[in-house]
Every structure is written in C-alpha cells, then in structure tokens.
Amino acid sequence: MKRSKYTEETIIGMLKERQAGMKVADLTRKYAVSEQSIYRCQARYGGMTVCEAKRSRQLEEENTRLKRMVAELSLDKQMLEDVLSKKW
C-alpha cells in the first residue's frame, strides 16, 4: 500500500481547518490533494488527536506483523504434518 506523503499531524491539521469552516476546494488547492482524499482522511482520522492517530498506525502495523507470523507458523505446521503422515 502506498504511504501518504503527509504525516498524521498534517492530516489532522488539515481536518481541523476543515472543521473550522475552510472549504474543501480551498484545502485541495492548499495541500494539492483531491476532494476524495480529504473525505477519505476525514472518514479515517475524523475526531482523532495526533497521539490517537499514531497509536492507531502502530496497532495496524503490529496486527499486520502478527498476521504474517500466524500464516508462517500455519505453513510450518502443515509441512510438519505432511512429513509425519508419510510412512518411512
């Protein structure tokens, strides 16, 4: 997945400007993003603080790492069961 060129701080700052009454069209020009990107960020980060957004990112990365570990261990288990099921 492509990483955002903006940090959580910048995104949350942009959303605070939006909540303060700045128009979406003005935000798109200021930050050089599409309207869809602003709405997507609003759906994802709306109402969060910077600390919460960073913690959310850390939890997502940890979850991805744990899922990868489970998949690797499942493959190892399956290989061992296949080897043990064969008669020597």
ABEGO torsion letter per residue (X at the ends): XBBBABBAAAAAAAAAAAAAGBBAAAAAAAAGBBAAAAAAAAAAABGBBAAAAAAAAAAAAAAAAAAAAAAAAAAAAAAAAAAAABBX
